[in-house]
Amino acid sequence: MHDTIWHKTHAATSLNRILPRLEARFANGVDTNEWEGYLNRLRLHFPRLFSGLHALYGQHYDFFYHLESVLASTTAMWIERPNELKALDALRETDPQWYQSQRMLGAMCYVDLFANDLEGLRERISYMTELGVTYLHLMPVFKVPEGDNDGGYAVSSYREVNPEYGNMEQLAELASELRHHGISLCLDFVFNHTSDEHDWAVHALDGNTEYQGYYRLFPDRTLPDAYERTLTPVFPDEHPGSFTYRNRLKSWVWTTFHNYQWDLNYENPMVFKGMLEEMLFLANQGVEILRLDAVAFIWKRLGTECQNLPEAHTIIQAFNALVRIAAPAMVFKSEAIVHPDEVRKYIDENECQLSYNPQLMSLLWNSLATRKVDILNKGMQRRFSIPANCAWVNYVRCHDDIGFAFSNDDVRDTNHDPGSHRRFLAEFFTGRFPESFARGQPFQEDPLTGEARISGTCASLTGLELALNSNDENCTELAIQRILLLHGVILTIGGIPLIYLGDEIGMLNDYSYESDAEKIGDSRWLHRAAFDWQRAETRRDSGTIPGRIYQDLLRLIQIRQQNPALDRAETEIVDSGNAHVFAYFRTNGDHSVLVLANFSESQQPIEGKHLRLLGLRKSVVDLVAGRTIVAAHTLEMEPYDFMMLSRPAGRRAREAQSHQCLTTTGGSYYTAW
């Protein structure tokens, strides 16, 4: 209580001292109403900003100077913000949870692999609007070193676009055009580290002590050795340890990921201010969703794993407060591929409003391999629930490998050994396990434990590659159903579904990377092929495999976007009564659906009496198949069947819907149980 009162008192005192100076410096020439609106946001969010920055930097003798400097930078960036984006700020403040709408559909791609460059991407906007995309995540677009650059995650400048893609002006124009088509732009913000070619690192290499303080440098191995007693290397095959010696500095540099990626030192308040300015610069280019890369690693403490430390959360919360002040249309998405319990800690309205859901991703693949949903049920029942004003970003796969980052406790509670179970999954998805349908490759395989992460496209991992190579029509059909099953779940379980572009047309593994000197050894390039536009041309022909996948996926997307039961709805994981069938309710007021997903290649029965225990009647409507089902005794699910069950509308509901002139697909079925 004493600390709370102290912080409130000193926050108020500090703001009263700073505001007159901000007004004298910046208010002249600014619209009075706009300025007052800005000050209102500043007053609202300043107490938690002060609390966070004081916790991080309060011990510095010049803390107040840094605090005022941060607010001056924030105010200057807000003044530079284009009017169109300020209008978007106002719109989003009236609907701050806009990202929870069932209209949200995410897509992700590499600019060069999808459309060559930014201008080419503008020409492909129609493809995304046809699919129903409302959120486009472009993989790293910033200037990077030639050669090794970690697929774009070694950033040399946050204010310059990779010249192969275009320039920053073109990126801002793309963001504006996407917005005019109802699509929010998402970009990566790599804020744990920079490239060793970033200006800050170059100045540090040149002997500038100020910029050397932006990184973590050690004159000998004493402290690095002490830290590494409790650190786990991220890429042990390529980069053992977490430090790299640079002879120009005569120092060891902290490099968590690769030796050309230098970790930033957030104990230095100038680093916080510098990265804030880069963040707000991107907001002013029209970025609406900022993916915070590697959030778990941004603070270090001796004697710990240097992951998920409390200060990492405090830094993000402080950034959040400043964005709420200067660019409230932008939200954060966390990328934390760590234990599921730690992932959830980053999700909060005052931290990251959105978060990747790696647990769901890994457990969906687990259920495909085992044909069982026991671990999936455990994980989702325990950890799917998050604050009501936040949302998961659910995905089948992304640009990265598939890691099995589920909880060991969940595995043990279903009578499996975590180590042997992960070895089985590695064997299964690399096709080594007898009768496996998957054709993936291992990534960062541990020869001692046999565990590995997995690379591969959705189509190849679900069996389509094997089926086509063996010319087996039945296996082809099963593979297509697996693809649709996985996407059906991410489209309906709650949150924002994210599709890696190419999966919607069933693109297969690309083995050509093995002959590319810059890519060989990194199996993730197996699923990072150039988008196959020739294949995409067949997407409207349901007689082709790409057309079959695309058309059926498009139907699922349309059901999602038109169904009020999925709009900002609650999710409740339930027991289907069948070990192979995953089940959950989506409920929004008077609207509700029960989703059933069969993870087996055989028919699976659901007892009618069990369905009635869940509140269903004997007659239900499957919105996916578009038919009424009478399940008096048993509901039979076909192999890899995906169902959305709704109770048929009664006379009163039909009359109400007719009165409201509802015309959405299946609208007459979207009524309460």
C-alpha positions as CSV (number, residue, x, y, z in Angstrom):
1,M,0.0,0.0,0.0
2,H,2.8,2.4,0.9
3,D,4.6,1.8,-2.5
4,T,1.3,2.4,-4.3
5,I,0.7,5.7,-2.6
6,W,4.3,6.7,-3.2
7,H,4.1,5.9,-6.9
8,K,0.8,7.8,-7.3
9,T,2.1,10.8,-5.5
10,H,5.5,10.9,-7.3
11,A,3.8,10.2,-10.7
12,A,1.4,13.1,-10.2
13,T,4.3,15.4,-9.1
14,S,6.4,14.4,-12.0
15,L,3.7,14.9,-14.6
16,N,2.9,18.3,-13.2
17,R,6.5,19.3,-13.6
18,I,6.8,17.8,-17.1
19,L,3.5,19.0,-18.7
20,P,4.3,22.8,-18.8
21,R,7.6,22.1,-20.5
22,L,5.9,19.7,-23.1
23,E,3.3,22.4,-23.8
24,A,5.8,25.1,-24.2
25,R,7.9,23.0,-26.6
26,F,5.2,21.2,-28.6
27,A,1.7,22.7,-28.3
28,N,2.2,25.8,-30.5
29,G,0.6,25.1,-33.9
30,V,-1.2,21.9,-32.8
31,D,-5.0,21.8,-33.0
32,T,-6.3,22.6,-29.5
33,N,-8.8,19.7,-29.5
34,E,-6.1,17.3,-30.7
35,W,-3.7,18.5,-28.1
36,E,-6.2,18.1,-25.3
37,G,-7.0,14.6,-26.5
38,Y,-3.3,13.7,-26.4
39,L,-3.0,15.1,-22.9
40,N,-6.0,13.1,-21.7
41,R,-4.3,9.9,-22.9
42,L,-1.0,11.0,-21.3
43,R,-2.7,11.6,-18.0
44,L,-4.6,8.3,-18.2
45,H,-1.6,6.1,-18.9
46,F,1.2,8.1,-17.2
47,P,0.8,6.5,-13.7
48,R,1.6,2.9,-15.0
49,L,4.3,4.3,-17.3
50,F,5.9,6.0,-14.3
51,S,5.6,2.9,-12.2
52,G,7.3,0.8,-14.9
53,L,10.1,3.1,-15.7
54,H,10.8,3.8,-12.1
55,A,11.1,0.1,-11.4
56,L,13.6,-0.3,-14.3
57,Y,15.6,3.0,-14.0
58,G,14.7,4.6,-10.8
59,Q,18.1,4.0,-9.4
60,H,19.7,6.2,-12.0
61,Y,20.6,9.6,-10.6
62,D,19.1,11.3,-13.7
63,F,15.9,9.3,-13.8
64,F,13.7,12.4,-14.1
65,Y,15.7,13.6,-17.1
66,H,15.2,10.2,-18.8
67,L,11.5,10.3,-18.0
68,E,11.1,13.7,-19.5
69,S,13.2,12.8,-22.5
70,V,11.0,9.7,-23.2
71,L,7.8,11.8,-23.1
72,A,9.4,14.4,-25.3
73,S,10.2,11.8,-27.9
74,T,6.7,10.3,-27.6
75,T,5.1,13.7,-28.1
76,A,7.3,14.6,-31.1
77,M,6.4,11.3,-32.7
78,W,2.7,11.9,-32.1
79,I,2.9,15.3,-33.7
80,E,4.5,13.7,-36.8
81,R,1.7,11.1,-37.0
82,P,-0.3,11.4,-40.2
83,N,-3.9,12.7,-39.9
84,E,-5.3,9.5,-41.4
85,L,-3.7,7.5,-38.7
86,K,-4.9,9.9,-36.0
87,A,-8.4,9.4,-37.3
88,L,-7.8,5.6,-37.0
89,D,-6.7,6.2,-33.4
90,A,-10.0,7.8,-32.7
91,L,-11.9,5.0,-34.3
92,R,-10.0,2.3,-32.5
93,E,-10.5,4.0,-29.2
94,T,-14.3,3.6,-29.7
95,D,-13.8,-0.1,-30.2
96,P,-10.5,-1.0,-28.4
97,Q,-11.0,-4.8,-28.8
98,W,-11.5,-4.5,-32.6
99,Y,-9.2,-7.5,-33.0
100,Q,-11.7,-9.8,-31.4
101,S,-14.2,-9.6,-34.2
102,Q,-15.0,-12.9,-36.1
103,R,-14.2,-10.9,-39.2
104,M,-10.5,-11.0,-38.4
105,L,-8.5,-13.4,-40.6
106,G,-4.7,-13.3,-40.7
107,A,-2.3,-14.2,-43.5
108,M,1.5,-14.2,-43.4
109,C,4.1,-14.2,-46.2
110,Y,7.6,-13.1,-47.2
111,V,7.4,-10.1,-49.5
112,D,9.9,-11.5,-52.0
113,L,8.6,-15.0,-52.0
114,F,4.9,-14.0,-52.4
115,A,5.2,-11.0,-54.8
116,N,8.8,-10.1,-55.4
117,D,8.6,-6.6,-53.9
118,L,6.3,-4.1,-52.2
119,E,4.8,-2.9,-55.5
120,G,4.1,-6.4,-56.5
121,L,2.4,-7.0,-53.2
122,R,0.1,-4.1,-53.8
123,E,-1.0,-5.8,-57.1
124,R,-1.8,-8.9,-55.1
125,I,-4.1,-7.3,-52.6
126,S,-7.1,-8.6,-54.6
127,Y,-6.0,-12.1,-53.8
128,M,-6.1,-11.5,-50.1
129,T,-9.5,-9.7,-50.2
130,E,-10.8,-12.7,-52.2
131,L,-9.7,-15.0,-49.4
132,G,-11.2,-12.7,-46.7
133,V,-7.9,-11.5,-45.1
134,T,-8.2,-8.6,-42.7
135,Y,-4.7,-8.8,-41.2
136,L,-1.5,-9.3,-43.2
137,H,1.8,-10.2,-41.5
138,L,4.8,-9.5,-43.6
139,M,7.9,-11.3,-42.6
140,P,10.9,-9.0,-41.8
141,V,11.1,-6.2,-44.4
142,F,14.0,-4.1,-43.0
143,K,17.5,-3.6,-44.1
144,V,19.7,-6.5,-43.2
145,P,23.3,-7.6,-43.9
146,E,24.0,-9.5,-47.1
147,G,24.5,-13.2,-46.5
148,D,23.7,-14.4,-43.0
149,N,20.8,-12.4,-41.6
150,D,18.6,-15.0,-39.9
151,G,15.9,-14.7,-42.5
152,G,15.6,-11.0,-41.9
153,Y,15.8,-11.0,-38.1
154,A,19.2,-9.4,-38.0
155,V,18.1,-5.8,-38.5
156,S,20.6,-3.2,-39.7
157,S,18.1,-0.3,-39.7
158,Y,14.5,-0.1,-38.5
159,R,13.9,2.9,-40.7
160,E,15.1,1.4,-44.0
161,V,13.4,-1.3,-46.1
162,N,15.5,-4.0,-47.7
163,P,16.3,-2.3,-51.0
164,E,15.3,-5.5,-52.8
165,Y,11.7,-4.9,-51.6
166,G,11.5,-1.2,-52.1
167,N,11.7,1.7,-49.7
168,M,10.0,3.1,-46.6
169,E,7.7,5.4,-48.6
170,Q,6.4,2.4,-50.5
171,L,5.8,0.5,-47.3
172,A,3.8,3.3,-45.9
173,E,1.8,3.5,-49.2
174,L,1.2,-0.2,-49.0
175,A,0.0,0.1,-45.4
176,S,-2.5,2.8,-46.4
177,E,-3.8,0.8,-49.4
178,L,-4.2,-2.3,-47.3
179,R,-6.1,-0.3,-44.7
180,H,-8.4,1.0,-47.4
181,H,-9.2,-2.6,-48.2
182,G,-9.9,-3.4,-44.6
183,I,-6.5,-5.1,-44.0
184,S,-4.4,-4.3,-41.0
185,L,-0.6,-4.4,-41.5
186,C,1.5,-6.5,-39.1
187,L,5.3,-6.2,-38.9
188,D,8.0,-7.7,-36.8
189,F,9.8,-5.6,-34.2
190,V,13.0,-7.3,-33.4
191,F,13.8,-5.5,-30.2
192,N,16.0,-8.0,-28.3
193,H,18.9,-7.6,-30.6
194,T,20.3,-5.7,-33.7
195,S,22.5,-6.8,-36.5
196,D,26.2,-6.1,-36.0
197,E,25.9,-3.8,-39.0
198,H,23.3,-1.5,-37.2
199,D,24.6,2.0,-36.7
200,W,24.7,1.5,-32.9
201,A,26.9,-1.6,-33.3
202,V,29.1,0.1,-35.9
203,H,29.7,3.0,-33.5
204,A,30.5,0.5,-30.7
205,L,33.0,-1.3,-32.9
206,D,34.6,2.1,-33.7
207,G,35.2,2.6,-30.0
208,N,32.3,4.9,-29.1
209,T,31.8,4.1,-25.4
210,E,28.2,5.5,-25.4
211,Y,27.1,3.0,-28.0
212,Q,29.1,0.2,-26.4
213,G,26.7,0.7,-23.5
214,Y,23.8,-0.2,-25.8
215,Y,25.0,-3.8,-25.8
216,R,26.4,-6.2,-23.2
217,L,30.2,-6.4,-23.6
218,F,32.6,-8.3,-21.4
219,P,36.4,-7.9,-21.4
220,D,37.0,-11.6,-20.5
221,R,35.2,-14.8,-19.9
222,T,34.6,-14.4,-16.2
223,L,31.0,-13.2,-16.4
224,P,30.1,-15.0,-19.6
225,D,31.1,-18.3,-18.0
226,A,29.1,-17.4,-14.9
227,Y,26.0,-16.6,-16.9
228,E,26.3,-19.7,-19.1
229,R,26.1,-22.0,-16.1
230,T,22.3,-21.4,-16.1
231,L,21.7,-20.5,-19.8
232,T,20.3,-22.9,-22.5
233,P,21.8,-22.3,-25.9
234,V,19.1,-21.6,-28.6
235,F,21.0,-22.9,-31.6
236,P,23.6,-25.3,-30.1
237,D,24.5,-26.9,-33.5
238,E,25.6,-23.6,-35.0
239,H,26.3,-21.4,-32.0
240,P,27.3,-23.1,-28.8
241,G,26.9,-20.7,-25.8
242,S,25.5,-17.2,-25.8
243,F,28.6,-15.0,-26.3
244,T,30.8,-14.2,-29.3
245,Y,34.4,-12.7,-29.2
246,R,35.0,-9.6,-31.3
247,N,38.7,-8.8,-31.5
248,R,38.1,-5.2,-32.5
249,L,36.5,-4.6,-29.2
250,K,38.7,-7.1,-27.3
251,S,35.4,-8.1,-25.7
252,W,32.8,-10.9,-25.6
253,V,29.4,-9.7,-26.9
254,W,26.1,-11.3,-25.7
255,T,24.6,-13.0,-28.8
256,T,21.7,-15.2,-27.8
257,F,20.8,-16.3,-31.3
258,H,23.5,-15.8,-33.9
259,N,27.0,-14.3,-33.6
260,Y,25.9,-11.4,-35.9
261,Q,22.9,-10.5,-33.7
262,W,24.0,-8.5,-30.7
263,D,21.6,-8.5,-27.7
264,L,20.6,-5.0,-26.5
265,N,21.2,-3.8,-23.0
266,Y,17.9,-2.6,-21.6
267,E,19.5,-1.8,-18.3
268,N,20.6,1.3,-20.2
269,P,17.6,3.7,-20.3
270,M,19.0,5.2,-23.6
271,V,18.3,1.8,-25.2
272,F,14.7,1.9,-24.1
273,K,14.2,5.4,-25.5
274,G,16.0,4.6,-28.7
275,M,13.8,1.5,-29.3
276,L,10.7,3.5,-28.4
277,E,11.4,5.9,-31.2
278,E,11.9,3.1,-33.7
279,M,8.6,1.6,-32.5
280,L,6.6,4.8,-32.9
281,F,8.3,5.5,-36.3
282,L,6.8,2.2,-37.5
283,A,3.4,3.1,-36.0
284,N,3.5,6.3,-38.0
285,Q,4.1,4.3,-41.2
286,G,0.8,2.6,-40.7
287,V,1.7,-0.5,-38.8
288,E,-1.4,-1.6,-36.8
289,I,-0.1,-4.8,-35.2
290,L,3.5,-5.1,-34.0
291,R,4.9,-8.6,-33.4
292,L,7.3,-8.3,-30.6
293,D,10.0,-10.8,-31.4
294,A,11.7,-13.0,-28.8
295,V,10.1,-11.2,-25.8
296,A,11.3,-13.8,-23.3
297,F,15.0,-12.8,-23.7
298,I,15.1,-9.1,-23.3
299,W,16.3,-8.9,-19.7
300,K,19.3,-10.7,-18.2
301,R,20.1,-11.6,-14.6
302,L,23.0,-13.7,-13.3
303,G,22.0,-17.1,-11.9
304,T,18.9,-17.4,-14.1
305,E,18.0,-18.7,-17.5
306,C,17.7,-15.1,-18.6
307,Q,14.2,-15.8,-19.9
308,N,10.8,-14.5,-18.9
309,L,12.2,-12.3,-16.1
310,P,9.8,-9.8,-14.5
311,E,11.7,-6.9,-16.0
312,A,10.9,-8.2,-19.5
313,H,7.2,-7.8,-18.7
314,T,7.8,-4.3,-17.3
315,I,9.6,-3.1,-20.4
316,I,6.7,-4.3,-22.6
317,Q,4.2,-2.7,-20.3
318,A,6.0,0.6,-20.5
319,F,6.1,0.4,-24.3
320,N,2.4,-0.4,-24.2
321,A,1.6,2.7,-22.2
322,L,3.5,4.9,-24.5
323,V,1.9,3.5,-27.6
324,R,-1.5,3.9,-26.0
325,I,-0.6,7.6,-25.6
326,A,0.9,8.3,-29.1
327,A,-0.6,5.7,-31.4
328,P,-3.5,3.9,-29.8
329,A,-4.5,2.2,-33.1
330,M,-1.5,-0.1,-32.8
331,V,-1.5,-3.3,-30.7
332,F,1.2,-5.7,-29.6
333,K,1.5,-9.4,-30.4
334,S,3.9,-11.4,-28.4
335,E,6.1,-14.1,-29.8
336,A,7.2,-16.3,-26.9
337,I,7.9,-19.9,-27.8
338,V,8.4,-21.0,-24.2
339,H,6.5,-23.1,-21.7
340,P,2.8,-22.5,-22.1
341,D,2.4,-21.1,-18.6
342,E,5.0,-18.4,-19.4
343,V,3.4,-17.6,-22.8
344,R,0.2,-16.6,-21.0
345,K,2.0,-14.2,-18.7
346,Y,2.7,-11.8,-21.6
347,I,-1.0,-11.6,-22.5
348,D,-2.8,-8.6,-21.0
349,E,-4.4,-5.4,-22.2
350,N,-1.6,-3.4,-20.6
351,E,1.1,-5.7,-22.1
352,C,0.5,-7.7,-25.3
353,Q,-3.1,-7.7,-26.4
354,L,-2.4,-10.5,-28.9
355,S,-0.2,-13.6,-28.6
356,Y,0.8,-16.5,-30.8
357,N,-0.6,-19.7,-29.4
358,P,2.2,-22.2,-29.9
359,Q,0.6,-24.7,-27.5
360,L,-2.4,-25.1,-29.7
361,M,-0.3,-25.4,-32.8
362,S,1.9,-28.1,-31.4
363,L,-1.0,-30.0,-29.8
364,L,-3.0,-30.1,-33.1
365,W,0.0,-31.8,-34.8
366,N,0.3,-34.1,-31.8
367,S,-3.3,-35.1,-32.1
368,L,-2.8,-35.8,-35.8
369,A,0.1,-38.1,-35.1
370,T,-1.5,-39.9,-32.1
371,R,-5.1,-39.8,-33.3
372,K,-6.0,-38.9,-29.7
373,V,-7.1,-35.6,-28.2
374,D,-6.2,-36.3,-24.6
375,I,-3.2,-34.0,-24.3
376,L,-5.0,-31.4,-26.5
377,N,-7.9,-31.4,-24.1
378,K,-5.7,-31.0,-21.1
379,G,-3.7,-28.2,-22.5
380,M,-6.7,-26.2,-23.8
381,Q,-8.8,-26.7,-20.7
382,R,-5.9,-25.5,-18.5
383,R,-4.5,-22.6,-20.6
384,F,-6.7,-21.5,-23.4
385,S,-8.5,-19.0,-21.2
386,I,-6.9,-15.5,-21.3
387,P,-8.1,-12.0,-20.3
388,A,-11.4,-11.1,-21.9
389,N,-10.0,-8.1,-23.7
390,C,-7.1,-10.1,-25.4
391,A,-6.9,-12.7,-28.2
392,W,-4.9,-15.6,-29.3
393,V,-3.4,-15.8,-32.7
394,N,-3.9,-19.4,-33.7
395,Y,-1.9,-21.0,-36.5
396,V,-1.2,-24.4,-38.1
397,R,2.3,-23.4,-39.0
398,C,4.3,-20.3,-39.6
399,H,7.7,-19.4,-41.3
400,D,9.5,-21.1,-38.4
401,D,9.8,-24.7,-37.4
402,I,7.2,-26.7,-35.5
403,G,8.3,-27.1,-31.9
404,F,6.5,-29.3,-29.4
405,A,6.4,-26.7,-26.7
406,F,3.6,-28.2,-24.7
407,S,3.6,-28.8,-21.0
408,N,5.3,-31.9,-19.7
409,D,2.7,-32.1,-16.9
410,D,0.0,-32.4,-19.5
411,V,1.8,-35.3,-21.1
412,R,2.4,-37.0,-17.8
413,D,-1.2,-36.6,-16.8
414,T,-2.2,-38.5,-19.9
415,N,0.2,-41.4,-19.0
416,H,2.9,-40.6,-21.4
417,D,6.6,-39.9,-20.9
418,P,7.5,-36.4,-22.3
419,G,10.9,-37.4,-23.6
420,S,9.8,-40.5,-25.4
421,H,6.7,-38.8,-26.6
422,R,8.6,-36.0,-28.3
423,R,11.0,-38.6,-29.8
424,F,7.9,-40.3,-31.3
425,L,6.6,-37.0,-32.8
426,A,10.0,-36.3,-34.3
427,E,10.1,-39.7,-35.9
428,F,6.5,-39.4,-37.1
429,F,6.7,-36.1,-38.8
430,T,10.0,-36.8,-40.5
431,G,8.5,-40.0,-42.0
432,R,10.7,-42.3,-40.1
433,F,7.9,-43.9,-38.0
434,P,6.3,-46.9,-39.8
435,E,3.2,-46.0,-41.6
436,S,3.6,-42.3,-41.1
437,F,1.9,-40.1,-43.6
438,A,4.1,-37.0,-42.9
439,R,7.1,-35.9,-45.0
440,G,9.0,-33.3,-42.9
441,Q,12.6,-32.8,-42.0
442,P,14.2,-32.3,-38.6
443,F,15.4,-29.0,-37.4
444,Q,18.0,-28.7,-34.6
445,E,17.8,-32.4,-33.9
446,D,19.4,-33.5,-30.6
447,P,21.4,-36.6,-31.2
448,L,21.4,-37.4,-27.5
449,T,17.7,-37.2,-26.8
450,G,16.4,-37.8,-30.3
451,E,14.1,-34.8,-29.9
452,A,13.8,-32.4,-32.8
453,R,11.7,-29.6,-34.2
454,I,10.0,-30.1,-37.5
455,S,10.1,-28.3,-40.9
456,G,7.6,-28.8,-43.7
457,T,4.6,-27.4,-45.3
458,C,1.1,-28.1,-44.0
459,A,0.3,-30.2,-47.1
460,S,3.4,-32.3,-46.9
461,L,3.1,-32.9,-43.1
462,T,-0.5,-33.9,-43.5
463,G,0.2,-36.6,-46.1
464,L,-0.5,-34.9,-49.4
465,E,3.1,-35.2,-50.7
466,L,3.2,-39.0,-49.9
467,A,-0.3,-39.5,-51.4
468,L,0.6,-37.8,-54.7
469,N,3.9,-39.6,-55.0
470,S,2.2,-42.9,-54.5
471,N,-0.8,-41.9,-56.7
472,D,-3.2,-43.0,-54.0
473,E,-6.6,-41.3,-54.3
474,N,-7.8,-42.5,-50.9
475,C,-4.7,-41.1,-49.2
476,T,-5.1,-37.9,-51.1
477,E,-8.6,-37.5,-49.8
478,L,-7.5,-38.1,-46.2
479,A,-4.6,-35.6,-46.6
480,I,-7.1,-32.9,-47.8
481,Q,-9.4,-33.6,-44.9
482,R,-6.5,-33.3,-42.4
483,I,-5.6,-29.9,-43.9
484,L,-9.2,-28.7,-43.6
485,L,-9.5,-30.2,-40.1
486,L,-6.5,-28.2,-38.8
487,H,-7.7,-25.0,-40.4
488,G,-11.2,-25.6,-39.2
489,V,-10.1,-25.6,-35.6
490,I,-8.0,-22.4,-35.8
491,L,-10.9,-20.7,-37.6
492,T,-13.4,-21.5,-35.0
493,I,-11.8,-22.0,-31.6
494,G,-11.5,-18.2,-30.8
495,G,-9.0,-15.6,-31.5
496,I,-7.4,-14.6,-34.8
497,P,-6.7,-17.5,-37.3
498,L,-3.4,-17.0,-39.2
499,I,-2.8,-18.8,-42.5
500,Y,0.7,-19.1,-44.0
501,L,0.0,-18.1,-47.6
502,G,0.5,-21.2,-49.8
503,D,-1.2,-23.6,-47.4
504,E,-4.6,-22.5,-48.8
505,I,-3.6,-24.1,-52.1
506,G,-1.8,-27.1,-50.7
507,M,1.8,-26.2,-51.6
508,L,4.3,-29.0,-51.0
509,N,7.8,-29.0,-49.6
510,D,10.5,-27.3,-51.7
511,Y,13.7,-29.4,-51.6
512,S,15.7,-27.0,-53.8
513,Y,17.1,-25.2,-50.7
514,E,19.5,-28.1,-50.3
515,S,21.4,-26.9,-53.4
516,D,21.5,-23.3,-52.2
517,A,24.8,-22.5,-50.4
518,E,23.1,-19.8,-48.3
519,K,20.2,-22.0,-47.2
520,I,21.6,-25.5,-46.9
521,G,21.7,-26.8,-43.4
522,D,18.6,-24.8,-42.4
523,S,15.6,-27.1,-43.1
524,R,13.1,-24.3,-42.4
525,W,13.6,-23.3,-46.1
526,L,11.8,-26.5,-46.9
527,H,8.5,-24.7,-46.2
528,R,9.6,-21.2,-47.4
529,A,9.2,-21.7,-51.1
530,A,8.2,-18.9,-53.5
531,F,4.5,-18.7,-53.8
532,D,3.2,-20.9,-56.7
533,W,1.0,-18.5,-58.7
534,Q,0.5,-21.1,-61.4
535,R,-0.9,-23.4,-58.8
536,A,-3.0,-20.6,-57.4
537,E,-4.6,-20.1,-60.8
538,T,-6.4,-23.4,-60.4
539,R,-7.9,-22.4,-57.0
540,R,-11.4,-21.8,-58.5
541,D,-11.5,-25.3,-60.1
542,S,-12.8,-27.7,-57.5
543,G,-11.8,-30.5,-59.7
544,T,-8.1,-29.8,-58.8
545,I,-6.4,-30.5,-55.5
546,P,-5.5,-26.8,-55.0
547,G,-9.1,-25.9,-55.9
548,R,-10.6,-28.4,-53.6
549,I,-8.5,-27.2,-50.6
550,Y,-9.1,-23.5,-51.5
551,Q,-12.8,-23.7,-52.0
552,D,-13.5,-25.8,-48.9
553,L,-11.3,-23.5,-46.8
554,L,-13.1,-20.5,-48.2
555,R,-16.4,-21.9,-47.1
556,L,-15.0,-22.3,-43.6
557,I,-13.8,-18.7,-43.6
558,Q,-17.1,-17.5,-44.8
559,I,-18.9,-19.5,-42.0
560,R,-16.5,-17.9,-39.5
561,Q,-17.0,-14.4,-40.7
562,Q,-20.8,-14.6,-41.0
563,N,-21.6,-16.5,-37.8
564,P,-22.5,-14.4,-34.8
565,A,-21.8,-17.3,-32.5
566,L,-18.1,-16.8,-33.2
567,D,-18.1,-13.0,-32.8
568,R,-16.2,-12.1,-29.6
569,A,-17.5,-15.3,-28.2
570,E,-16.6,-17.4,-25.2
571,T,-14.8,-20.7,-25.8
572,E,-15.5,-23.7,-23.5
573,I,-13.5,-26.9,-24.1
574,V,-15.7,-30.0,-23.4
575,D,-15.4,-33.8,-23.4
576,S,-16.9,-35.2,-26.6
577,G,-17.1,-38.7,-25.0
578,N,-14.8,-40.0,-27.7
579,A,-11.0,-40.1,-27.3
580,H,-10.4,-39.2,-30.9
581,V,-12.8,-36.2,-31.1
582,F,-11.9,-32.7,-29.9
583,A,-15.0,-30.6,-28.8
584,Y,-15.7,-27.0,-27.8
585,F,-18.6,-24.6,-27.5
586,R,-18.5,-21.1,-28.9
587,T,-21.1,-18.9,-27.3
588,N,-22.0,-15.3,-27.9
589,G,-25.1,-14.2,-26.0
590,D,-28.1,-16.1,-27.5
591,H,-25.9,-17.7,-30.2
592,S,-24.0,-20.9,-29.7
593,V,-22.4,-23.7,-31.7
594,L,-20.7,-27.0,-30.7
595,V,-17.6,-27.8,-32.7
596,L,-16.5,-31.4,-33.2
597,A,-13.2,-32.4,-34.8
598,N,-12.3,-36.1,-35.5
599,F,-8.6,-36.6,-35.5
600,S,-8.8,-40.2,-36.7
601,E,-8.9,-41.7,-40.2
602,S,-11.8,-44.0,-39.1
603,Q,-15.4,-43.2,-38.4
604,Q,-16.0,-42.2,-34.8
605,P,-19.3,-42.3,-33.0
606,I,-20.6,-39.7,-30.5
607,E,-23.4,-41.1,-28.3
608,G,-26.7,-39.3,-28.7
609,K,-27.2,-39.3,-25.0
610,H,-23.8,-37.6,-24.5
611,L,-24.8,-34.9,-26.9
612,R,-28.0,-34.3,-25.0
613,L,-26.0,-34.0,-21.8
614,L,-24.3,-31.2,-23.5
615,G,-27.6,-29.6,-24.3
616,L,-28.2,-30.6,-27.9
617,R,-31.5,-32.0,-29.1
618,K,-31.9,-35.1,-31.3
619,S,-32.1,-32.9,-34.4
620,V,-29.1,-30.6,-35.0
621,V,-27.7,-28.7,-38.0
622,D,-24.1,-29.2,-39.2
623,L,-23.2,-25.8,-40.5
624,V,-20.2,-27.1,-42.4
625,A,-22.0,-29.8,-44.3
626,G,-25.2,-27.7,-44.5
627,R,-27.5,-30.5,-43.4
628,T,-29.8,-31.4,-40.6
629,I,-28.7,-34.5,-38.6
630,V,-30.9,-36.6,-36.5
631,A,-28.7,-38.1,-33.7
632,A,-31.3,-40.0,-31.7
633,H,-28.9,-42.8,-30.8
634,T,-25.5,-42.0,-32.3
635,L,-23.8,-39.3,-34.3
636,E,-21.4,-40.9,-36.8
637,M,-18.4,-38.7,-37.7
638,E,-16.5,-39.5,-40.9
639,P,-12.7,-39.7,-41.0
640,Y,-11.2,-36.3,-40.1
641,D,-14.7,-34.9,-40.0
642,F,-15.1,-31.3,-38.9
643,M,-18.6,-30.3,-37.7
644,M,-20.2,-27.1,-36.3
645,L,-23.5,-28.2,-34.7
646,S,-26.3,-25.7,-34.1
647,R,-29.9,-26.2,-33.0
648,P,-32.4,-25.6,-35.8
649,A,-34.3,-22.3,-35.3
650,G,-37.8,-22.4,-33.9
651,R,-40.7,-20.5,-35.4
652,R,-40.1,-17.5,-33.2
653,A,-36.4,-17.3,-34.1
654,R,-37.2,-17.7,-37.8
655,E,-39.8,-14.9,-37.7
656,A,-37.3,-12.6,-35.9
657,Q,-34.6,-13.4,-38.4
658,S,-36.9,-12.8,-41.3
659,H,-37.9,-9.5,-39.8
660,Q,-34.3,-8.5,-39.5
661,C,-33.7,-9.6,-43.2
662,L,-30.7,-11.8,-42.3
663,T,-29.1,-13.1,-45.4
664,T,-25.8,-14.6,-44.1
665,T,-25.0,-18.2,-44.9
666,G,-26.9,-20.5,-42.6
667,G,-28.2,-17.5,-40.7
668,S,-31.4,-19.2,-39.7
669,Y,-29.5,-21.7,-37.6
670,Y,-27.5,-19.4,-35.5
671,T,-29.7,-19.5,-32.4
672,A,-29.2,-20.4,-28.8
673,W,-29.3,-24.0,-27.5
